[in-house]
Amino acid sequence: MKDSLQKTHRLVIVFGICMIFFCANNLFAAEWSLSRLGKTHTVNLSSSGNNSRLNISGHYIGIQNNSKFTGTVYQDRGKTLIHFVQLDGTYVAIHSGIKIDDNTFSGVFYDNSGNEAKKFTLSRGGFSF
């Protein structure tokens, strides 16, 4: 009985460590809604890194747009910040924001089409980070 219990505890500990690693390295592996300028589009994002710094990358889904998104999420001192760049040919947009709830970032973006300090939100449903 004692031997069986020790094996069960080892399994739970290993499983827990694997889940923590999985969650930390796939925090953004989801579809996100990017809202700005009165429009909302879906962006498929993935991540790599650790709990204090995640590198993110992604692309639009469901629309004809070849934009690529790259950026970083920083979590420290009780705050979670995000910055990411959208590139599509000659179009460039730079976003900077802060986590406002478990599934939403809010901030501003600038682009080379004349938008300056315009608001954006990046949100998803279903799970927290």
N, C-alpha and C positions, 0 to 999 in steps of 0.2 A: 504494500500500500504506500509506504513512504517513498519507495523508488518511483512508483507511478506518479505520485504527487510532484516529486522533483522534476520529472520529465515534463509534466504539464506546465509547471512554472517556467521552465526553460523555454518551452514552446511559446508561451504567452509573452515572455520577455523578448524573444527573438522576433515574434510577430509584431510586437509593439514598436521595436526599434525599426523594423522594416517599414511599418506604417508611417512613423515619424519621418523617415528618410524619404519615402514616397511623397508624402504631403509637402515637405519642404521643397522638393525638386520638381513638383508638378502643380504648384499652387495656381498657376495661370492656365493650366491645360484645360481650357474651356472656351465656349463661345461667349463673347462679351458684346454688349451693346454700346456703341460709341455714338453719343448724341452731341451735335453741335450745329449751329446755324439753322435750327429748326428741323433738322433731319436726323434720323437714327439708322445706323447700319450695323450689321453683325460683323465682328472681327474674331477670327480664330487665333487665340494666343497660346503660346507654350512658354515654359520657363526652365531655367537651370540655375543652380547656385545654392545658397543656404538661407536660413531664416532672416539674416540681417541684410542680405543683398541678393536679389534675384535678377538675372538677365532675362528679358522677355523678347519674344519675336513673334511675328504673325502676319496675317493677310486678311483682306476682306473675303467674305463668303456671301453668295447670293446676289452679287452684282458684278457687272463687267468693270473691274478696276484692278489693275496690277500692282497697286501700292503694297509696299513692304513696311512693316512696323518693327522697330528695334528700340530697346530702352532698358531701363533699370528701375527696380523697386527697392527702396531703402527702408529698413525698419530698425529704428533705434530711438532711445530717449523717449519712448512712449508714443512715437509718431510713425506713420507709414507714408512715405512720399513716393511719387512716381514721376518719371520723365520718359518720354518716348518720341521718336522721330518717325514721320511718315514720308516715304520717298516713292515717287512714281515719275520716272523720266525726269522732267525738269521741275516738277512740283515738289516742294518741301514744306512740311508743317512740323513745328516743334511744340510739344505739349508738356506742361508741368502742372502737377496737382498733388492733392493730399487725400488720404482715405477719410471719408466722412461717416461711413458705417461699414458693417461687415462685408458688404458686397459692392461698394460704390466708391469711386474716386471722383473728385470734382476739381477743376482747375481752369487754366486758360491756355490758349494756343496762339501761336503766331504762324503765318505762312507767307510765301512769296507771291500770293495773289492779292495782298493788301489787307488781310485780316490781322488785326493787332489786338492782343489781350481779349480775345473772344472766349466765352465760356464753353466748356465741354464737360460731359460726364462719361465715365466708363463704368458700366455696371454689369452684374451678372446675378443670376438667381441660383438658389439651391444649396450653396455651401459657403462657409466662412473661411477667411484666411487671416 
